[in-house]
Amino acid sequence: MADLIVPATKEQMASIQLYADLLGEAKIRIGIINHFITGKAELPGPLIRESAFLQLRMLCELIALGCLVAHGDITRRTKLRKEWSAYRIIAGKLTPRLLSIAIRPGREFAIFPY
């Protein structure tokens, strides 16, 4: 049974670390959102809303990037630091199997068309 265990390569370990870093940042952002919505931040309401929505957006981007890392579409953090556009990061890296499929009433479709 021990023969079935294959050690991770350096690239796989780097991807695992990148994924863990993204999830760690997501956890911090969730904590910040919690701080805002529990009334612990002594800021005016509009600033709390704006800050919480910004954290939600960043959280969504982290989740999307985590998915790309988990599927092997992104392997290094340095590639992410050079790009500022969420569209270019996400849309440029997605594989077709991860995209939604529009369904029209009355038409037949395959559950897994890819």
N, C-alpha and C positions, 0 to 999 in steps of 0.2 A: 504494500500500500504506500509506503514511503517513497517508492520509485515514481509515483505519479505526481509528486510535488515538483514543480519546475520553478526555480527562482526567477524573480522579475528582472528584466533587463534595466539598464540605466534609464532608458527612455520611458519605460513603464513606470519606474519609480518617480521620475520627474513629473509624469502625468498625474500620478497618485498624489504627489505633494501639491501640485497646482490645484487639483480638485479639492483637496483638504483646505488649502488656503482660501479658495473661493467660498467654501462652506463656512469657514471661520469668519470671513468678512460678512457673509449673509447673517450669521448669528449676531454679530455686533450690530448690524443695521436693524435687525428685529428688536434688539434691546433698546436702540435709540427710538424706534417707533413706539415701543411700549412706554418709554420715558415720556414721550410727548402726549400720548393718549390717556395716561393716568394722571395728568395734571401736575407732574413733578417739574416740568419746565416752566419757569416763570417768564413766559413770553406772551405777547398779545395773541389772541385767537388766530388772526390771519397768518401770522408768522409760523405758528404751530402747524396749521393746515398745510402751508406751503412746504415747510420742512419735512413733514410726514409724507406728503405726496412725492417729494424728491427721493426720500429714502425708499418708498415703495417702488419707484421707477428703477432705482439702482438695484434693489432686491430682485426685481424681474430680470434685469440684465445679468445679474450674477447667476440666477437660476438657468437662464438660457446658455450662458457661457459654460456653466457646469455640465449641462447636457452635451454641449459640443466637445468638451474635454472627455467626458465619459464615453462618447462614441468614437473618440480618436480623431475628430476633425480639427482640433487644436491641440498642439503638443507642447508649446512653449509660451511662457508669459511675455517674453520680449515682443512677440508678434502683436500682442494685445496692447501694449503700451504705446505703440506707434500709431494706432488707429483711434480716432475720436468718435467716429460715426457708428452708432449702434446698428444702423441698417447695414453698413458695410461689414461689420463684424459678424452679425447674425446671418443676414441673407446671403452673404458671400460664402459662408461656410456650410450652410445646411445641405444635407443630402435629401433628395426627393422623398424618401420614405418617411421623413419627419414632418413634412408639410401636410396641411389639412387638404381634404378633397371636397370640393363643392358637390352637393347632392341636389339633383333636380327632381321634383315630383314626377312620377310616371316613367322614369328611365331606369333601366337595369344597370347595376354596377357591381364590380367585383369588390369583395371586402379587402383583399390585399392585391391591388393592381400592379404592384411592382415586382 
